[in-house]
Amino acid sequence: MRFQGILRGDQSAPLDAWIDLAIETGIPPIMRFARTLHRDIEAVRNAIELPWSNGQAEGQINRLKTLKRAMYGRAGPELLRARMLPLRHTD
């Protein structure tokens, strides 16, 4: 049972078995990853089973941070605001 297949599927039931197997591997990074998943199991189950995603919000945040880094030291918050907010049309 592959972790990637569980994430791409729509059923979270195999996740518990995968976590148990991963903890029993004896490989410290995999064991640590499995324990971390287990601590946040509800969020992981929701990500697998529910159709919603925060991808759009993450993309906008990434865009804002990229602009901010590109402008670092060159301008203040007003220029950043002008670059991020859409133009208002006045007729």
PDB file of N, CA, C and O in Angstrom:
ATOM      1  N   MET A   1       0.856  -1.168   0.000  1.00  0.00           N
ATOM      2  CA  MET A   1       0.000   0.000   0.000  1.00  0.00           C
ATOM      3  C   MET A   1       0.905   1.235   0.000  1.00  0.00           C
ATOM      4  O   MET A   1       1.732   1.416   0.893  1.00  0.00           O
ATOM      5  N   ARG A   2       0.730   2.068  -1.008  1.00  0.00           N
ATOM      6  CA  ARG A   2       1.571   3.253  -1.152  1.00  0.00           C
ATOM      7  C   ARG A   2       0.851   4.472  -0.601  1.00  0.00           C
ATOM      8  O   ARG A   2      -0.355   4.633  -0.785  1.00  0.00           O
ATOM      9  N   PHE A   3       1.598   5.319   0.069  1.00  0.00           N
ATOM     10  CA  PHE A   3       1.039   6.538   0.652  1.00  0.00           C
ATOM     11  C   PHE A   3       0.470   7.443  -0.433  1.00  0.00           C
ATOM     12  O   PHE A   3      -0.589   8.046  -0.256  1.00  0.00           O
ATOM     13  N   GLN A   4       1.170   7.535  -1.545  1.00  0.00           N
ATOM     14  CA  GLN A   4       0.715   8.380  -2.649  1.00  0.00           C
ATOM     15  C   GLN A   4      -0.664   7.928  -3.145  1.00  0.00           C
ATOM     16  O   GLN A   4      -1.519   8.766  -3.431  1.00  0.00           O
ATOM     17  N   GLY A   5      -0.882   6.643  -3.247  1.00  0.00           N
ATOM     18  CA  GLY A   5      -2.172   6.121  -3.682  1.00  0.00           C
ATOM     19  C   GLY A   5      -3.287   6.455  -2.703  1.00  0.00           C
ATOM     20  O   GLY A   5      -4.415   6.735  -3.110  1.00  0.00           O
ATOM     21  N   ILE A   6      -2.976   6.426  -1.421  1.00  0.00           N
ATOM     22  CA  ILE A   6      -3.971   6.773  -0.401  1.00  0.00           C
ATOM     23  C   ILE A   6      -4.358   8.239  -0.537  1.00  0.00           C
ATOM     24  O   ILE A   6      -5.540   8.578  -0.472  1.00  0.00           O
ATOM     25  N   LEU A   7      -3.366   9.112  -0.724  1.00  0.00           N
ATOM     26  CA  LEU A   7      -3.655  10.542  -0.839  1.00  0.00           C
ATOM     27  C   LEU A   7      -4.448  10.877  -2.087  1.00  0.00           C
ATOM     28  O   LEU A   7      -5.290  11.775  -2.063  1.00  0.00           O
ATOM     29  N   ARG A   8      -4.193  10.175  -3.167  1.00  0.00           N
ATOM     30  CA  ARG A   8      -4.895  10.467  -4.423  1.00  0.00           C
ATOM     31  C   ARG A   8      -6.272   9.829  -4.490  1.00  0.00           C
ATOM     32  O   ARG A   8      -7.078  10.178  -5.354  1.00  0.00           O
ATOM     33  N   GLY A   9      -6.544   8.909  -3.597  1.00  0.00           N
ATOM     34  CA  GLY A   9      -7.849   8.266  -3.575  1.00  0.00           C
ATOM     35  C   GLY A   9      -8.869   9.142  -2.867  1.00  0.00           C
ATOM     36  O   GLY A   9      -8.600  10.302  -2.552  1.00  0.00           O
ATOM     37  N   ASP A  10     -10.040   8.574  -2.623  1.00  0.00           N
ATOM     38  CA  ASP A  10     -11.075   9.337  -1.928  1.00  0.00           C
ATOM     39  C   ASP A  10     -11.521   8.650  -0.639  1.00  0.00           C
ATOM     40  O   ASP A  10     -12.514   9.050  -0.031  1.00  0.00           O
ATOM     41  N   GLN A  11     -10.788   7.619  -0.223  1.00  0.00           N
ATOM     42  CA  GLN A  11     -11.092   6.909   1.013  1.00  0.00           C
ATOM     43  C   GLN A  11      -9.901   7.007   1.958  1.00  0.00           C
ATOM     44  O   GLN A  11      -8.763   6.750   1.566  1.00  0.00           O
ATOM     45  N   SER A  12     -10.172   7.377   3.197  1.00  0.00           N
ATOM     46  CA  SER A  12      -9.076   7.508   4.161  1.00  0.00           C
ATOM     47  C   SER A  12      -8.900   6.262   5.028  1.00  0.00           C
ATOM     48  O   SER A  12      -8.012   6.233   5.880  1.00  0.00           O
ATOM     49  N   ALA A  13      -9.724   5.239   4.830  1.00  0.00           N
ATOM     50  CA  ALA A  13      -9.636   4.032   5.661  1.00  0.00           C
ATOM     51  C   ALA A  13      -8.254   3.371   5.617  1.00  0.00           C
ATOM     52  O   ALA A  13      -7.766   2.957   6.669  1.00  0.00           O
ATOM     53  N   PRO A  14      -7.600   3.251   4.457  1.00  0.00           N
ATOM     54  CA  PRO A  14      -6.271   2.614   4.444  1.00  0.00           C
ATOM     55  C   PRO A  14      -5.192   3.433   5.160  1.00  0.00           C
ATOM     56  O   PRO A  14      -4.101   2.925   5.418  1.00  0.00           O
ATOM     57  N   LEU A  15      -5.485   4.668   5.474  1.00  0.00           N
ATOM     58  CA  LEU A  15      -4.491   5.539   6.098  1.00  0.00           C
ATOM     59  C   LEU A  15      -4.034   5.010   7.456  1.00  0.00           C
ATOM     60  O   LEU A  15      -2.841   5.032   7.760  1.00  0.00           O
ATOM     61  N   ASP A  16      -4.965   4.541   8.264  1.00  0.00           N
ATOM     62  CA  ASP A  16      -4.610   4.028   9.593  1.00  0.00           C
ATOM     63  C   ASP A  16      -3.659   2.836   9.491  1.00  0.00           C
ATOM     64  O   ASP A  16      -2.690   2.739  10.244  1.00  0.00           O
ATOM     65  N   ALA A  17      -3.944   1.933   8.555  1.00  0.00           N
ATOM     66  CA  ALA A  17      -3.072   0.767   8.373  1.00  0.00           C
ATOM     67  C   ALA A  17      -1.693   1.209   7.897  1.00  0.00           C
ATOM     68  O   ALA A  17      -0.680   0.668   8.341  1.00  0.00           O
ATOM     69  N   TRP A  18      -1.648   2.188   6.997  1.00  0.00           N
ATOM     70  CA  TRP A  18      -0.354   2.681   6.506  1.00  0.00           C
ATOM     71  C   TRP A  18       0.455   3.302   7.639  1.00  0.00           C
ATOM     72  O   TRP A  18       1.659   3.070   7.742  1.00  0.00           O
ATOM     73  N   ILE A  19      -0.197   4.085   8.486  1.00  0.00           N
ATOM     74  CA  ILE A  19       0.501   4.717   9.613  1.00  0.00           C
ATOM     75  C   ILE A  19       1.070   3.653  10.546  1.00  0.00           C
ATOM     76  O   ILE A  19       2.210   3.764  10.996  1.00  0.00           O
ATOM     77  N   ASP A  20       0.274   2.618  10.837  1.00  0.00           N
ATOM     78  CA  ASP A  20       0.762   1.534  11.706  1.00  0.00           C
ATOM     79  C   ASP A  20       1.976   0.839  11.093  1.00  0.00           C
ATOM     80  O   ASP A  20       2.960   0.579  11.786  1.00  0.00           O
ATOM     81  N   LEU A  21       1.908   0.538   9.795  1.00  0.00           N
ATOM     82  CA  LEU A  21       3.041  -0.107   9.119  1.00  0.00           C
ATOM     83  C   LEU A  21       4.270   0.797   9.107  1.00  0.00           C
ATOM     84  O   LEU A  21       5.392   0.330   9.300  1.00  0.00           O
ATOM     85  N   ALA A  22       4.054   2.084   8.881  1.00  0.00           N
ATOM     86  CA  ALA A  22       5.170   3.030   8.819  1.00  0.00           C
ATOM     87  C   ALA A  22       5.867   3.149  10.171  1.00  0.00           C
ATOM     88  O   ALA A  22       7.092   3.254  10.235  1.00  0.00           O
ATOM     89  N   ILE A  23       5.094   3.132  11.242  1.00  0.00           N
ATOM     90  CA  ILE A  23       5.686   3.227  12.580  1.00  0.00           C
ATOM     91  C   ILE A  23       6.501   1.972  12.902  1.00  0.00           C
ATOM     92  O   ILE A  23       7.492   2.040  13.628  1.00  0.00           O
ATOM     93  N   GLU A  24       6.077   0.829  12.357  1.00  0.00           N
ATOM     94  CA  GLU A  24       6.772  -0.435  12.621  1.00  0.00           C
ATOM     95  C   GLU A  24       7.996  -0.657  11.732  1.00  0.00           C
ATOM     96  O   GLU A  24       8.710  -1.642  11.922  1.00  0.00           O
ATOM     97  N   THR A  25       8.259   0.229  10.770  1.00  0.00           N
ATOM     98  CA  THR A  25       9.386   0.018   9.850  1.00  0.00           C
ATOM     99  C   THR A  25      10.736   0.088  10.536  1.00  0.00           C
ATOM    100  O   THR A  25      11.677  -0.585  10.116  1.00  0.00           O
ATOM    101  N   GLY A  26      10.846   0.885  11.578  1.00  0.00           N
ATOM    102  CA  GLY A  26      12.136   1.070  12.229  1.00  0.00           C
ATOM    103  C   GLY A  26      13.003   2.109  11.550  1.00  0.00           C
ATOM    104  O   GLY A  26      14.141   2.331  11.965  1.00  0.00           O
ATOM    105  N   ILE A  27      12.480   2.755  10.500  1.00  0.00           N
ATOM    106  CA  ILE A  27      13.222   3.805   9.792  1.00  0.00           C
ATOM    107  C   ILE A  27      12.812   5.140  10.413  1.00  0.00           C
ATOM    108  O   ILE A  27      11.678   5.583  10.233  1.00  0.00           O
ATOM    109  N   PRO A  28      13.730   5.789  11.147  1.00  0.00           N
ATOM    110  CA  PRO A  28      13.359   6.979  11.922  1.00  0.00           C
ATOM    111  C   PRO A  28      12.625   8.085  11.149  1.00  0.00           C
ATOM    112  O   PRO A  28      11.630   8.592  11.667  1.00  0.00           O
ATOM    113  N   PRO A  29      13.051   8.491   9.944  1.00  0.00           N
ATOM    114  CA  PRO A  29      12.307   9.562   9.263  1.00  0.00           C
ATOM    115  C   PRO A  29      10.873   9.160   8.913  1.00  0.00           C
ATOM    116  O   PRO A  29       9.957   9.976   9.010  1.00  0.00           O
ATOM    117  N   ILE A  30      10.679   7.904   8.507  1.00  0.00           N
ATOM    118  CA  ILE A  30       9.331   7.439   8.170  1.00  0.00           C
ATOM    119  C   ILE A  30       8.486   7.330   9.430  1.00  0.00           C
ATOM    120  O   ILE A  30       7.306   7.679   9.423  1.00  0.00           O
ATOM    121  N   MET A  31       9.083   6.849  10.504  1.00  0.00           N
ATOM    122  CA  MET A  31       8.355   6.748  11.771  1.00  0.00           C
ATOM    123  C   MET A  31       7.926   8.128  12.261  1.00  0.00           C
ATOM    124  O   MET A  31       6.803   8.306  12.732  1.00  0.00           O
ATOM    125  N   ARG A  32       8.820   9.095  12.149  1.00  0.00           N
ATOM    126  CA  ARG A  32       8.520  10.465  12.576  1.00  0.00           C
ATOM    127  C   ARG A  32       7.385  11.052  11.727  1.00  0.00           C
ATOM    128  O   ARG A  32       6.473  11.690  12.252  1.00  0.00           O
ATOM    129  N   PHE A  33       7.454  10.828  10.408  1.00  0.00           N
ATOM    130  CA  PHE A  33       6.409  11.304   9.506  1.00  0.00           C
ATOM    131  C   PHE A  33       5.060  10.680   9.865  1.00  0.00           C
ATOM    132  O   PHE A  33       4.045  11.376   9.904  1.00  0.00           O
ATOM    133  N   ALA A  34       5.045   9.385  10.124  1.00  0.00           N
ATOM    134  CA  ALA A  34       3.802   8.690  10.471  1.00  0.00           C
ATOM    135  C   ALA A  34       3.226   9.211  11.788  1.00  0.00           C
ATOM    136  O   ALA A  34       2.013   9.386  11.911  1.00  0.00           O
ATOM    137  N   ARG A  35       4.091   9.456  12.766  1.00  0.00           N
ATOM    138  CA  ARG A  35       3.599   9.995  14.045  1.00  0.00           C
ATOM    139  C   ARG A  35       3.022  11.396  13.862  1.00  0.00           C
ATOM    140  O   ARG A  35       2.024  11.747  14.490  1.00  0.00           O
ATOM    141  N   THR A  36       3.652  12.196  13.000  1.00  0.00           N
ATOM    142  CA  THR A  36       3.140  13.541  12.725  1.00  0.00           C
ATOM    143  C   THR A  36       1.774  13.461  12.056  1.00  0.00           C
ATOM    144  O   THR A  36       0.865  14.215  12.406  1.00  0.00           O
ATOM    145  N   LEU A  37       1.624  12.552  11.094  1.00  0.00           N
ATOM    146  CA  LEU A  37       0.316  12.360  10.452  1.00  0.00           C
ATOM    147  C   LEU A  37      -0.731  11.949  11.481  1.00  0.00           C
ATOM    148  O   LEU A  37      -1.860  12.440  11.468  1.00  0.00           O
ATOM    149  N   HIS A  38      -0.342  11.049  12.365  1.00  0.00           N
ATOM    150  CA  HIS A  38      -1.288  10.558  13.370  1.00  0.00           C
ATOM    151  C   HIS A  38      -1.756  11.680  14.303  1.00  0.00           C
ATOM    152  O   HIS A  38      -2.916  11.702  14.715  1.00  0.00           O
ATOM    153  N   ARG A  39      -0.859  12.606  14.633  1.00  0.00           N
ATOM    154  CA  ARG A  39      -1.241  13.720  15.508  1.00  0.00           C
ATOM    155  C   ARG A  39      -2.280  14.625  14.848  1.00  0.00           C
ATOM    156  O   ARG A  39      -3.101  15.233  15.535  1.00  0.00           O
ATOM    157  N   ASP A  40      -2.246  14.714  13.520  1.00  0.00           N
ATOM    158  CA  ASP A  40      -3.176  15.597  12.812  1.00  0.00           C
ATOM    159  C   ASP A  40      -4.076  14.781  11.884  1.00  0.00           C
ATOM    160  O   ASP A  40      -4.359  15.192  10.759  1.00  0.00           O
ATOM    161  N   ILE A  41      -4.517  13.633  12.364  1.00  0.00           N
ATOM    162  CA  ILE A  41      -5.229  12.667  11.531  1.00  0.00           C
ATOM    163  C   ILE A  41      -6.535  13.215  10.953  1.00  0.00           C
ATOM    164  O   ILE A  41      -6.878  12.904   9.812  1.00  0.00           O
ATOM    165  N   GLU A  42      -7.258  14.014  11.712  1.00  0.00           N
ATOM    166  CA  GLU A  42      -8.528  14.540  11.199  1.00  0.00           C
ATOM    167  C   GLU A  42      -8.316  15.446   9.995  1.00  0.00           C
ATOM    168  O   GLU A  42      -9.071  15.369   9.026  1.00  0.00           O
ATOM    169  N   ALA A  43      -7.310  16.295  10.042  1.00  0.00           N
ATOM    170  CA  ALA A  43      -7.026  17.178   8.905  1.00  0.00           C
ATOM    171  C   ALA A  43      -6.602  16.368   7.687  1.00  0.00           C
ATOM    172  O   ALA A  43      -6.988  16.691   6.564  1.00  0.00           O
ATOM    173  N   VAL A  44      -5.818  15.326   7.899  1.00  0.00           N
ATOM    174  CA  VAL A  44      -5.380  14.486   6.779  1.00  0.00           C
ATOM    175  C   VAL A  44      -6.571  13.748   6.183  1.00  0.00           C
ATOM    176  O   VAL A  44      -6.704  13.674   4.961  1.00  0.00           O
ATOM    177  N   ARG A  45      -7.430  13.205   7.026  1.00  0.00           N
ATOM    178  CA  ARG A  45      -8.644  12.528   6.524  1.00  0.00           C
ATOM    179  C   ARG A  45      -9.515  13.493   5.725  1.00  0.00           C
ATOM    180  O   ARG A  45     -10.015  13.146   4.655  1.00  0.00           O
ATOM    181  N   ASN A  46      -9.693  14.700   6.247  1.00  0.00           N
ATOM    182  CA  ASN A  46     -10.499  15.693   5.529  1.00  0.00           C
ATOM    183  C   ASN A  46      -9.889  16.026   4.177  1.00  0.00           C
ATOM    184  O   ASN A  46     -10.613  16.184   3.194  1.00  0.00           O
ATOM    185  N   ALA A  47      -8.574  16.134   4.116  1.00  0.00           N
ATOM    186  CA  ALA A  47      -7.908  16.442   2.847  1.00  0.00           C
ATOM    187  C   ALA A  47      -8.131  15.330   1.823  1.00  0.00           C
ATOM    188  O   ALA A  47      -8.227  15.598   0.625  1.00  0.00           O
ATOM    189  N   ILE A  48      -8.214  14.096   2.287  1.00  0.00           N
ATOM    190  CA  ILE A  48      -8.419  12.967   1.375  1.00  0.00           C
ATOM    191  C   ILE A  48      -9.879  12.870   0.943  1.00  0.00           C
ATOM    192  O   ILE A  48     -10.161  12.665  -0.238  1.00  0.00           O
ATOM    193  N   GLU A  49     -10.800  13.015   1.877  1.00  0.00           N
ATOM    194  CA  GLU A  49     -12.206  12.722   1.608  1.00  0.00           C
ATOM    195  C   GLU A  49     -13.016  13.899   1.080  1.00  0.00           C
ATOM    196  O   GLU A  49     -13.964  13.693   0.322  1.00  0.00           O
ATOM    197  N   LEU A  50     -12.674  15.117   1.455  1.00  0.00           N
ATOM    198  CA  LEU A  50     -13.500  16.262   1.076  1.00  0.00           C
ATOM    199  C   LEU A  50     -13.023  16.884  -0.232  1.00  0.00           C
ATOM    200  O   LEU A  50     -11.830  16.856  -0.537  1.00  0.00           O
ATOM    201  N   PRO A  51     -13.954  17.447  -1.008  1.00  0.00           N
ATOM    202  CA  PRO A  51     -13.587  17.996  -2.323  1.00  0.00           C
ATOM    203  C   PRO A  51     -12.960  19.382  -2.268  1.00  0.00           C
ATOM    204  O   PRO A  51     -12.507  19.881  -3.299  1.00  0.00           O
ATOM    205  N   TRP A  52     -12.918  20.014  -1.115  1.00  0.00           N
ATOM    206  CA  TRP A  52     -12.429  21.385  -1.030  1.00  0.00           C
ATOM    207  C   TRP A  52     -10.918  21.432  -0.913  1.00  0.00           C
ATOM    208  O   TRP A  52     -10.282  20.494  -0.432  1.00  0.00           O
ATOM    209  N   SER A  53     -10.356  22.554  -1.367  1.00  0.00           N
ATOM    210  CA  SER A  53      -8.908  22.736  -1.318  1.00  0.00           C
ATOM    211  C   SER A  53      -8.607  24.189  -0.988  1.00  0.00           C
ATOM    212  O   SER A  53      -9.397  25.076  -1.311  1.00  0.00           O
ATOM    213  N   ASN A  54      -7.482  24.437  -0.353  1.00  0.00           N
ATOM    214  CA  ASN A  54      -7.079  25.806  -0.071  1.00  0.00           C
ATOM    215  C   ASN A  54      -6.042  26.279  -1.091  1.00  0.00           C
ATOM    216  O   ASN A  54      -5.338  27.260  -0.852  1.00  0.00           O
ATOM    217  N   GLY A  55      -5.950  25.593  -2.207  1.00  0.00           N
ATOM    218  CA  GLY A  55      -4.964  25.910  -3.232  1.00  0.00           C
ATOM    219  C   GLY A  55      -5.056  27.331  -3.754  1.00  0.00           C
ATOM    220  O   GLY A  55      -4.029  27.970  -3.982  1.00  0.00           O
ATOM    221  N   GLN A  56      -6.265  27.839  -3.948  1.00  0.00           N
ATOM    222  CA  GLN A  56      -6.440  29.200  -4.465  1.00  0.00           C
ATOM    223  C   GLN A  56      -5.887  30.223  -3.475  1.00  0.00           C
ATOM    224  O   GLN A  56      -5.185  31.155  -3.867  1.00  0.00           O
ATOM    225  N   ALA A  57      -6.200  30.051  -2.209  1.00  0.00           N
ATOM    226  CA  ALA A  57      -5.694  30.982  -1.190  1.00  0.00           C
ATOM    227  C   ALA A  57      -4.173  30.883  -1.082  1.00  0.00           C
ATOM    228  O   ALA A  57      -3.492  31.903  -0.975  1.00  0.00           O
ATOM    229  N   GLU A  58      -3.638  29.664  -1.111  1.00  0.00           N
ATOM    230  CA  GLU A  58      -2.184  29.486  -1.033  1.00  0.00           C
ATOM    231  C   GLU A  58      -1.493  30.157  -2.215  1.00  0.00           C
ATOM    232  O   GLU A  58      -0.423  30.744  -2.057  1.00  0.00           O
ATOM    233  N   GLY A  59      -2.096  30.072  -3.392  1.00  0.00           N
ATOM    234  CA  GLY A  59      -1.521  30.711  -4.573  1.00  0.00           C
ATOM    235  C   GLY A  59      -1.468  32.220  -4.444  1.00  0.00           C
ATOM    236  O   GLY A  59      -0.476  32.845  -4.820  1.00  0.00           O
ATOM    237  N   GLN A  60      -2.536  32.811  -3.914  1.00  0.00           N
ATOM    238  CA  GLN A  60      -2.566  34.265  -3.736  1.00  0.00           C
ATOM    239  C   GLN A  60      -1.547  34.708  -2.685  1.00  0.00           C
ATOM    240  O   GLN A  60      -0.892  35.738  -2.846  1.00  0.00           O
ATOM    241  N   ILE A  61      -1.417  33.937  -1.621  1.00  0.00           N
ATOM    242  CA  ILE A  61      -0.435  34.266  -0.581  1.00  0.00           C
ATOM    243  C   ILE A  61       0.977  34.188  -1.161  1.00  0.00           C
ATOM    244  O   ILE A  61       1.812  35.050  -0.887  1.00  0.00           O
ATOM    245  N   ASN A  62       1.240  33.159  -1.956  1.00  0.00           N
ATOM    246  CA  ASN A  62       2.552  33.013  -2.583  1.00  0.00           C
ATOM    247  C   ASN A  62       2.832  34.194  -3.514  1.00  0.00           C
ATOM    248  O   ASN A  62       3.949  34.711  -3.544  1.00  0.00           O
ATOM    249  N   ARG A  63       1.829  34.615  -4.263  1.00  0.00           N
ATOM    250  CA  ARG A  63       1.983  35.760  -5.167  1.00  0.00           C
ATOM    251  C   ARG A  63       2.331  37.024  -4.385  1.00  0.00           C
ATOM    252  O   ARG A  63       3.227  37.771  -4.778  1.00  0.00           O
ATOM    253  N   LEU A  64       1.632  37.263  -3.289  1.00  0.00           N
ATOM    254  CA  LEU A  64       1.886  38.435  -2.463  1.00  0.00           C
ATOM    255  C   LEU A  64       3.304  38.401  -1.884  1.00  0.00           C
ATOM    256  O   LEU A  64       4.010  39.409  -1.907  1.00  0.00           O
ATOM    257  N   LYS A  65       3.716  37.249  -1.370  1.00  0.00           N
ATOM    258  CA  LYS A  65       5.053  37.141  -0.779  1.00  0.00           C
ATOM    259  C   LYS A  65       6.143  37.330  -1.830  1.00  0.00           C
ATOM    260  O   LYS A  65       7.181  37.927  -1.548  1.00  0.00           O
ATOM    261  N   THR A  66       5.910  36.824  -3.040  1.00  0.00           N
ATOM    262  CA  THR A  66       6.891  36.995  -4.112  1.00  0.00           C
ATOM    263  C   THR A  66       7.044  38.462  -4.466  1.00  0.00           C
ATOM    264  O   THR A  66       8.163  38.953  -4.617  1.00  0.00           O
ATOM    265  N   LEU A  67       5.922  39.168  -4.599  1.00  0.00           N
ATOM    266  CA  LEU A  67       5.977  40.607  -4.879  1.00  0.00           C
ATOM    267  C   LEU A  67       6.685  41.354  -3.760  1.00  0.00           C
ATOM    268  O   LEU A  67       7.516  42.226  -4.012  1.00  0.00           O
ATOM    269  N   LYS A  68       6.353  41.008  -2.531  1.00  0.00           N
ATOM    270  CA  LYS A  68       6.957  41.681  -1.381  1.00  0.00           C
ATOM    271  C   LYS A  68       8.472  41.481  -1.368  1.00  0.00           C
ATOM    272  O   LYS A  68       9.224  42.420  -1.105  1.00  0.00           O
ATOM    273  N   ARG A  69       8.913  40.262  -1.652  1.00  0.00           N
ATOM    274  CA  ARG A  69      10.354  40.001  -1.672  1.00  0.00           C
ATOM    275  C   ARG A  69      11.039  40.753  -2.802  1.00  0.00           C
ATOM    276  O   ARG A  69      12.151  41.252  -2.633  1.00  0.00           O
ATOM    277  N   ALA A  70      10.380  40.838  -3.958  1.00  0.00           N
ATOM    278  CA  ALA A  70      10.970  41.539  -5.100  1.00  0.00           C
ATOM    279  C   ALA A  70      11.103  43.031  -4.822  1.00  0.00           C
ATOM    280  O   ALA A  70      12.015  43.682  -5.331  1.00  0.00           O
ATOM    281  N   MET A  71      10.201  43.568  -4.022  1.00  0.00           N
ATOM    282  CA  MET A  71      10.193  45.000  -3.739  1.00  0.00           C
ATOM    283  C   MET A  71      10.938  45.336  -2.450  1.00  0.00           C
ATOM    284  O   MET A  71      10.995  46.505  -2.068  1.00  0.00           O
ATOM    285  N   TYR A  72      11.502  44.357  -1.780  1.00  0.00           N
ATOM    286  CA  TYR A  72      12.132  44.569  -0.486  1.00  0.00           C
ATOM    287  C   TYR A  72      13.142  45.710  -0.543  1.00  0.00           C
ATOM    288  O   TYR A  72      14.041  45.714  -1.384  1.00  0.00           O
ATOM    289  N   GLY A  73      12.988  46.660   0.345  1.00  0.00           N
ATOM    290  CA  GLY A  73      13.919  47.771   0.454  1.00  0.00           C
ATOM    291  C   GLY A  73      13.687  48.880  -0.545  1.00  0.00           C
ATOM    292  O   GLY A  73      14.356  49.911  -0.475  1.00  0.00           O
ATOM    293  N   ARG A  74      12.769  48.706  -1.468  1.00  0.00           N
ATOM    294  CA  ARG A  74      12.566  49.712  -2.508  1.00  0.00           C
ATOM    295  C   ARG A  74      11.376  50.618  -2.242  1.00  0.00           C
ATOM    296  O   ARG A  74      11.349  51.762  -2.695  1.00  0.00           O
ATOM    297  N   ALA A  75      10.409  50.120  -1.523  1.00  0.00           N
ATOM    298  CA  ALA A  75       9.190  50.903  -1.365  1.00  0.00           C
ATOM    299  C   ALA A  75       8.484  50.522  -0.076  1.00  0.00           C
ATOM    300  O   ALA A  75       8.808  49.519   0.561  1.00  0.00           O
ATOM    301  N   GLY A  76       7.537  51.326   0.282  1.00  0.00           N
ATOM    302  CA  GLY A  76       6.777  51.082   1.491  1.00  0.00           C
ATOM    303  C   GLY A  76       5.474  50.357   1.208  1.00  0.00           C
ATOM    304  O   GLY A  76       5.253  49.865   0.101  1.00  0.00           O
ATOM    305  N   PRO A  77       4.620  50.295   2.207  1.00  0.00           N
ATOM    306  CA  PRO A  77       3.354  49.572   2.081  1.00  0.00           C
ATOM    307  C   PRO A  77       2.413  50.165   1.032  1.00  0.00           C
ATOM    308  O   PRO A  77       1.593  49.444   0.463  1.00  0.00           O
ATOM    309  N   GLU A  78       2.521  51.457   0.772  1.00  0.00           N
ATOM    310  CA  GLU A  78       1.616  52.064  -0.213  1.00  0.00           C
ATOM    311  C   GLU A  78       1.855  51.509  -1.614  1.00  0.00           C
ATOM    312  O   GLU A  78       0.904  51.212  -2.337  1.00  0.00           O
ATOM    313  N   LEU A  79       3.116  51.370  -1.995  1.00  0.00           N
ATOM    314  CA  LEU A  79       3.412  50.820  -3.317  1.00  0.00           C
ATOM    315  C   LEU A  79       3.000  49.351  -3.388  1.00  0.00           C
ATOM    316  O   LEU A  79       2.479  48.900  -4.408  1.00  0.00           O
ATOM    317  N   LEU A  80       3.228  48.613  -2.322  1.00  0.00           N
ATOM    318  CA  LEU A  80       2.809  47.216  -2.293  1.00  0.00           C
ATOM    319  C   LEU A  80       1.295  47.115  -2.446  1.00  0.00           C
ATOM    320  O   LEU A  80       0.797  46.275  -3.195  1.00  0.00           O
ATOM    321  N   ARG A  81       0.576  47.959  -1.745  1.00  0.00           N
ATOM    322  CA  ARG A  81      -0.883  47.978  -1.838  1.00  0.00           C
ATOM    323  C   ARG A  81      -1.315  48.301  -3.267  1.00  0.00           C
ATOM    324  O   ARG A  81      -2.239  47.680  -3.793  1.00  0.00           O
ATOM    325  N   ALA A  82      -0.651  49.268  -3.893  1.00  0.00           N
ATOM    326  CA  ALA A  82      -0.996  49.647  -5.266  1.00  0.00           C
ATOM    327  C   ALA A  82      -0.731  48.502  -6.242  1.00  0.00           C
ATOM    328  O   ALA A  82      -1.464  48.337  -7.216  1.00  0.00           O
ATOM    329  N   ARG A  83       0.305  47.718  -5.986  1.00  0.00           N
ATOM    330  CA  ARG A  83       0.616  46.600  -6.874  1.00  0.00           C
ATOM    331  C   ARG A  83      -0.350  45.439  -6.683  1.00  0.00           C
ATOM    332  O   ARG A  83      -0.612  44.693  -7.627  1.00  0.00           O
ATOM    333  N   MET A  84      -0.884  45.276  -5.474  1.00  0.00           N
ATOM    334  CA  MET A  84      -1.719  44.115  -5.184  1.00  0.00           C
ATOM    335  C   MET A  84      -3.197  44.331  -5.444  1.00  0.00           C
ATOM    336  O   MET A  84      -3.880  43.413  -5.897  1.00  0.00           O
ATOM    337  N   LEU A  85      -3.700  45.508  -5.171  1.00  0.00           N
ATOM    338  CA  LEU A  85      -5.133  45.746  -5.318  1.00  0.00           C
ATOM    339  C   LEU A  85      -5.464  46.036  -6.776  1.00  0.00           C
ATOM    340  O   LEU A  85      -4.690  46.699  -7.467  1.00  0.00           O
ATOM    341  N   PRO A  86      -6.593  45.551  -7.242  1.00  0.00           N
ATOM    342  CA  PRO A  86      -6.973  45.821  -8.632  1.00  0.00           C
ATOM    343  C   PRO A  86      -7.262  47.307  -8.835  1.00  0.00           C
ATOM    344  O   PRO A  86      -7.635  48.021  -7.903  1.00  0.00           O
ATOM    345  N   LEU A  87      -7.084  47.744 -10.057  1.00  0.00           N
ATOM    346  CA  LEU A  87      -7.360  49.144 -10.375  1.00  0.00           C
ATOM    347  C   LEU A  87      -8.856  49.398 -10.321  1.00  0.00           C
ATOM    348  O   LEU A  87      -9.658  48.555 -10.722  1.00  0.00           O
ATOM    349  N   ARG A  88      -9.213  50.547  -9.829  1.00  0.00           N
ATOM    350  CA  ARG A  88     -10.627  50.928  -9.797  1.00  0.00           C
ATOM    351  C   ARG A  88     -10.904  51.815 -10.998  1.00  0.00           C
ATOM    352  O   ARG A  88     -10.216  52.809 -11.230  1.00  0.00           O
ATOM    353  N   HIS A  89     -11.908  51.442 -11.746  1.00  0.00           N
ATOM    354  CA  HIS A  89     -12.273  52.219 -12.929  1.00  0.00           C
ATOM    355  C   HIS A  89     -13.279  53.285 -12.532  1.00  0.00           C
ATOM    356  O   HIS A  89     -14.282  52.991 -11.883  1.00  0.00           O
ATOM    357  N   THR A  90     -13.015  54.497 -12.916  1.00  0.00           N
ATOM    358  CA  THR A  90     -13.962  55.585 -12.656  1.00  0.00           C
ATOM    359  C   THR A  90     -14.483  56.068 -13.993  1.00  0.00           C
ATOM    360  O   THR A  90     -13.713  56.480 -14.860  1.00  0.00           O
ATOM    361  N   ASP A  91     -15.772  56.016 -14.149  1.00  0.00           N
ATOM    362  CA  ASP A  91     -16.393  56.455 -15.406  1.00  0.00           C
ATOM    363  C   ASP A  91     -17.078  57.774 -15.221  1.00  0.00           C
ATOM    364  O   ASP A  91     -17.658  58.306 -16.167  1.00  0.00           O
TER     365      ASP A  91
END
